[in-house]
Amino acid sequence: MEQHSETSGGGNRATARALLPLLGGAANIASVAHCMTRLRLCLHDSSLVREAELRALSAVLGVVADGAAYQIVLGPGTAARVTSEFEGLVATARAASRTTASAAPTAPIIPSAATASTASTADGLSARGEAIRAARGARNATPVRLLLRRIAAIFVPLIPALIGCGIIAGLNGLLTNLHWLPSTAPALTALASGFMSLIAVLVGHNTAKEFGGTPVLGAAVAAVVVFPGVTQIEVLGRQLAPGQGGVLGALAAALLAAHVERWCRRWVPESLDILVTPALTVLLPGLATLYGLMYVAGEISTAIGDFANWLLSTGGSLAGLVLGGLFLPLVMLGLHQALIPLHTTLIAQQGYTVLLPFLAMAGAGQVGAAAAVHVRLRHNASLRRTIRSALPAGLLGVGEPLIYGVSLPLGRPFVTACVGGAVGGGVVGLFHQLGTAIGATAIGPSGWALFPLLAGGRGLGEAVAVYGSGLLAGYVAGFVATYCFGFTRTMLTELNAPELPYDQPGATTQSPRASSAVAESVAEDYA
């Protein structure tokens, strides 16, 4: 076991060492974070990134570039470990640069000769793809998009705890239904519910940190939302309830606190700052939270839950088609994290989020589409290898490798994958309309990994059957749509040509992973 751990740690360390110079070095790293599958970076200068070499690394499953924000898809588990090693390398490099008085200026980073040795046609296609991606990133840098990215950054660090507590809640429900180990139920309930009872505090902490305030002051203001004593306070003739407003109220309270704190830092004299600023930062937003934000956020949270139930009960298959069909574009843009507040609100209200099983169908369509690409492109050995390596992760709900390595670069298969997700969502929506509503007790996992987290009004068995039926429909629809409509004749001719061995004249030295970056630019001509 120790030997395996050391080997794994060494591999993560090697990956971090390989990534750092390709990202422009430690001086180019503005911030480092991670989610379940991605190393998330903010860079000072994105032009220093050697993206072709970055994509060619065996550990890199995909790259999402959006201006100065860089997301490197590494897969579940690996992302957290590589991030830890990467942060250590950045800190070490910065410390070394500070102690070197005569450090020379950083020279411009030049792509290696290996990258430049790609065939001329591939060079032109890749350059065109880079220009298209850069233009798309500039168009997407809107204020709304930037705000959603910051909101996502608040909730992403909470996902591991949401998953862990959700699994414990599911285990507790299973044991309770089977009447096994009844004495453990109170302990498991405490473990599963403790985090959710204080999630508002953590949301306040992260919100203040993200918007330039002191994290602990944001947590202090948000703690008002869950304080039991709020029952003694009346607003518009109604008593407040602990937790009223949930994460939305905590987010609004901490955001207001960050603004008040920044105002105080500008206007309060330095001699009084240490006393006045913390007091005003807690007092003013705290009162606003008690006498306004909690009530408003509570009404909004209730409306979200009611609307979700109404939409799925009345819309049924149509609502499922829309949710399942549109989720892949959100994942492609990295905006799916902005849905976390909605999921968290539904979990706090109802015990599970009814939206996640619908959205998870997008991954089923992706898997079906990738399988069809594998069948259609019999002679494209590098792409077929990419599909075979990424399919297990896709089945477990990690869709980025298939999105960025297969369907999105090819263009049309991305659209047909969305069709598969829409069909899967429609199946789940039909069952919901017929009275079999299902949901997930936590967020994060998808695909087969979501089975342990399923819940429903009619028991775990029916929830598993409904969700499994949706997955199967998504697989089949994604495969059929891609096989029949995912390729033009030109695409099949270009992409299905037999590949030359590397040692034959005319063959390129490009790795199979790097070929997906070239395919991404080819797709712009076919989509």
Secondary structure, 3 states (H helix, E strand, C coil): CHHHHHHHHHHHHHHHHHHHHHCCCHHHEEEEEECCCEEEEEECCHHHCCHHHHHHCCCCCEEEEECCEEEEECCCCHHHHHHHHHHHHHHHHHHHHHHCCCCCCCCCCCCCHHHHCCCHHHHHHHHHHHHHHHHHHHHHCCHHHHHHHHHHHHHHHHHHHHHHHHHHHHHHHHHHHHCCCHHHHHHHHHHHHHHHHCHHHHHHHHHHHHCCCCHHHHHHHHHHHHCHHHHHCEECCEECCCCCCHHHHHHHHHHHHHHHHHHHHHHCCHHHHHHHHHHHHHHHHHHHHHHHHHHHHHHHHHHHHHHHHHHHHHHCHHHHHHHHHHHHHHHHHCHHHHHHHHHHHHHHHHCCECHHHHHHHHHHHHHHHHHHHHHHCCCCHHHHHHHHHHHHHHHCCCCHHHHHHHHHHHCHHHHHHHHHHHHHHHHHHHHHHCCCCEEECCCCCCHHHHHHHEEECCCHHHHHHHHHHHHHHHHHHHHHHHHHHCCCHHHHHHHCCCCCCCCCCCCCCCCHHHHHHHHHHHHHHHC
